Amino acid sequence: SPLDTEGINYTLSLGTKSYDVFFRSRQVRLYGGVEPMIVLSLLPAMRLGVDILPGRPVSPDFVANLDRFMDVFCGWFPEFSRIAILGDRADVEKGTTGGRVGTFFTGGVDSFYTLSKHRSEITDLVYVHGFDISLDDYPRRKAVSRAVRAVADRFGKGFVEIETNARRLLKGYTKWGKHGHGVALACIGNLLASTFGRIFIPSSFHSGALFPWGSHPETDPLLAGPRISFVHDGCELRRTEKIGFICESEAVMDHLRVCWNNVEGTYNCGVCEKCLRTMITLYALGKLGACRTLPDRIDPGAVQALLLPYPGERIFARQNIALMDLHGLGSSPIRAALQKAVDRPPWLALLFSLFRKQAKKLRRLA
């Protein structure tokens, strides 16, 4: 069931539409300023070309950072345009935060890497209900909540859960990965400014393979309000290198969660692109059987059938090919199968992917 606690509610008028957005947490008092909703509404406003009028004065430094964010984002994505943050300006008293340092945590590779790397600094793991799992998917929410809490206990960290319907606001104006998830995380980070002074945002991509993406080292820090700072962390390592860094930890191997497609179980389906990508890395490192949340065998046919239409997926696949070559697995069936998947043209992979999605919808209707 939803988190049983008081929270914060915002009403946002965007063009001709009005949105009621809520945030709840049992563990911390949420900050009720205007910065969280300015950040959350920024991309929809930029998509519509409408200015933002906050209900209270905002820090001139915060607005200047948002201006820099818009410069970068509009350069990446021409479908968005610069807008103005209207209203009065006022310096904001920073106050004290108690020294708590958080990291967003889903149980995936990037999350575990940042936690392991900054274990001595991080005081709390932050998990958001309503981002990667639907709010009404109560069994999975409960299972993931239990798993993340178990990780926090094993690492000796606090655990903060946030529940929100904020993703609904972004749905009609952005693509979640390509555009929206960075501002969504930044909105939550600003809501935690009464308790935290700094929050880590685990990176998705290596510094040598960065491309325009919703969460990025160039944009994430610019979305922080005056009471908090954001650190985009982990760009120094490739995904395969991160797995090599964390796979010696029993706690990681007991709780690693990379799959967003699994409906029936707690963790990973073992057949989607994200699962197979992780399993191949573990296979190359000789650690596949040590991970208790993923199958201990890989079907080469499933690997060859992978559709990789997007740049990020192809980056990770090529990293796995290089890793298998490095570990003397250049002639393995899995390596050959992954090469065939990478060699499939992106346009053809996208066409097949759309066909599979449509066929899945038709089966549901049958």
N, C-alpha and C positions, 0 to 999 in steps of 0.2 A: 504494500500500500504506500501512498505518498508519505514523505517525511512529515511526522506529526509535530509541527512547530510553527512559531510565528515567523514571518518573513517580510519581504518588501515587495510592494506592488507598484508598477508604473503604468500610466496610460500615455500612449504615444499616438499623436496624430501625424499621419504620413500621407500627403496628398489628400485624397478623398476618403482614406481608410483610417480607422482607429484600432489600435492594438492594446490589449491588456496583457502585460508581461509580468510574471511573478518569479521570485527567487526565495528559496527557503533553505535553512540549515539548522540542524540541532546543535552543532558544536561551537559555532562562533556567531558573534553579533555582526550582521552585515552593515556595511557603510551605506548610508541613505542619501549621498550626494547626487549631483546631476552627471558626474563624469561617466559612470557606468553606462547610462542610457545614451549619452552623446556618442560614446564609442560604438555601442550596439546599433544605433540608428545611422551611423555614418555611411556605410555602403548603400543601404536602401536610398538614403537621401542623395548620394552621389549618382546612383542609377537613374533617379527621377529628375535630378537637376534642381532640387529644392534646398533652400537654406535651412539651417537648424536654429531654432530660438529656444535656448534653455530657460527654465523657470527661475534660475538664480545666476548670480555673477560667477564667472569661471576664470581660472588662472590664465594670465596672458602667456606664460610659458607652455601650458598645456595646449592652448590654441595654436601657438607657434609650431609645436611638435606635430599636431594634427595637420597643419598646412604642409609640413615636410612629408608626412605620410601620404597626403593626397598627391603631391608632386610625383612621388615614386609610383604609387598605385595607378594613377592615370597614365603614366608612361608605360606601364605594363599592359594595362587593360583599357583600350580606348572607348569601350562601352560605358565607362564611368567618367564623370566630369567633376571638376573642382566645384566646391560650394563654399558658403561662408558660415561661420559660427557667429551668430548675431548676439546682441545683448551686451550687458556690462562686463567689465573685467575687474578682477580683484585678486590680490595675492592671497593664497590659502595657507592657513596655519597648518604646518605638517604634523605637529603633535608627536606623541610617542607611540610606538607600535609594539613594544615589548620584546623586540628582537626576534620574532618568529620568522622563519624562512620556509616557504612552501615550494612544492613542485607539483605540477599537474601530473596525474598518474592514472594510467588505464591498465597497467599490467603488461604492456607491450615492450618490445625491444628498446625503443627510445626512452621510455619511462624508466625501465630498469637501469639503463646505462647512466642516465643523469642521477638517479638515486644512488647508485653504486659509486659514481665518481665524486659526488658531493655529500657523501654519507655524514661526514662530520659537521657540515653546515646545515643541512636540511633538518627541520624540526617536524614537518607535517607533510603528509600526502593529501592531495586535493583531487577528489573524483567528482565529476559532474554528471548527474542523472538527467537525461534528455538530450545528450549530444550524440553518443554512439549507440545508445539503446533507447528505444521509445519509452516514454513515460508510462504508458499503459502495459508494458511488458514486465509485469510485476515479478514473475518467477526468475527471469534473467537478471533483473535489477537486484533482487535479493541475493542471488548467487554471486554476482560480481561484487556487490557490496561486502559480502562475507569474505570473498577472496582478497580484496584489497585491504580490508581490515586485518586479515591474517598476515599479509606482507608487512603492514605497518607494525604489527606486534613483533614480528621476527626481526625487523630492523630497528626496533625501539623508537618508533616515530608516532606522532599523533596522526589522527585520521579525520579529515574534514569532508563531509558530503554536502554538495549543493544540488538542489532540485530546481529546474527551471523549464519553462516552455519557450525560452528565447530563440531557439532554432527556428520556430515557426515564423518569426518575424523576418528572418533572412531568406526563407524558402523561395519567395516569389521574386527575389531580386539578385540572388547570388547562387553560384554553385558552391556547395559546402567546402570541398577540398580546395578547389582552385581559387576561391575568393574568400569564403566566409568564416572558416573555423578559427582563423587568427583573431579577428575582432570579437568573436564569441568568447574565446579564452581570455582576451584582454578585458572584456566586460566583467567576467567573473573575477579576474585579478583585481580590478578596481573595487569591486564589491567587498573584497577582503582587506581593504586598506586600513580598516580600524584595528586589525589584529596583526597583519603581516607588513614587513618593510620591504621584502624582496620575494619574488616568485620566479622560479625557473620554468621555462617553456621548452620541453625537449624538442630537439630538431628532427626533421624528417630526412634531410639530405646532407650529404657531404659538401664541404665548401667548394670542391672542384666540380660539383655537379648541380649547383644551384640554378634555379630557373624561377620565373614568376610563380608565386604560390601563396596561399592564404596566410600561412605562418612562415616568416622569413626573418633572418637576422637583421636585415635592413629596416624592417617595418615594425616588428614586435615591440622594441623598446620605445618607439614613438607613441604608442597607445597607452602608456602609463600616465595616470594622474599624478598630481603633486605629492601625494602621500605614499607612493609605492614605486618600485622599479621592477622592470621585467628583464630577465636574462634569457635570450635565445641560446640554448646550450646544446653542444654535441656535434657541431659542424666539422670538428677536426677529424672525425673518424667516419669511414664508410659503414653502411649497415652491417656488412659481413664482419668488419672489425669490431663493431659494438657487440655483436653476438659472441665473438671470440673473447671479449673482455668480460662478459657477464656469465658465460656458460659454465664456469667453474663453481658458481654459487649454487648450493643445494636449494636455497630459498627461491632463486630464479627458476630452476628446473622444476620446482614443485608448483609454480604459480604462473608461468609465462602464458599470456593471453594475447594472441595476435589476430584473432578472427572476429569479424563483425557480422558474418553470415550465419553463424551457428544459431539455430532456433531451439533445438531440443535439449542440448547439453549446456554445461556450465561454461565451457571454455571454447575449444577449437574444433571445427568440422573436419580438418585434415585433408580437404580436397580443394579448397578455394586457392586463389593466387597467393594471398598473404600467408596461408598455412604452408603451402608447398614451397614458397620462397624461403620461409624460415627453416623448414625441414631440410631443404637442400643445403643451406649453410651449415646446419648442425651435422648433416651427413658428411660434408667435406671436412669438418673439424673432428670427425669421429665421436660426436656427442649426441647423435640422434636418439639412441636408446636410453640416454640419461635423462631426457626431457619427459617428464611424466604426464604432460598435458597435450602431447602430440603423438601420433602413431609412430612406431619404430621402423616402418617400412615405407618406401616411396614407389609408387607405380610409374614407370617411365611413360606409359601411355597417357596417364593423367598430366604429366609434365609436358609432353608434346602437344596436348590439346589446349594448353594454356593460351589464352588470348591476351596479348599485351599491346593494346592500342595507344597507351598513354606514356609520356616520357618517363615518369617516375618508375613505372613497372619495368620498363626496358633497362633503365639504369640499374635497378636491383638485380635483374636477370644477368646482365653483363658482369656485374660484380661477382655473382655466384659462379659464372663460367670461369672467370679469372681465378677464383679461389680453388675450384676443382682442379684446374691446371696446375696451380701452385702446389697442391697436395698429391700430385701424381694420379689424378683421376680423369685425365684427359681422354681416355678411351672408354670410360664407363658409359653404360646405356643412359644413365640419367643426364650426363653431360651432353650426349648426342641429342637426346630428346629436348633439352632446354635450348640447344643451339637451333633446332628446327623451329621452336616457338619464337625465338628472337628473329630468325630469318623471315618469318611471315610478315609481309608489309603491314605497317600500322593501319592503313586504310582498310585492308582486308580483315584484319583482326577486329576493327571497330564494326565493320559490316556483320561479321559473324556474331559479335557480342550483342548487337542490336537484335539480330535474328533469334538468338537464344533467349533474350529477355522477353521478346514477343511470344515465343513458343511457350515459355513458362506461364505467361499471363493467360494464354489460351487453355493450357492444361488446368489452371485454377477454375476457369469458367466452365469447363466441361463437366 
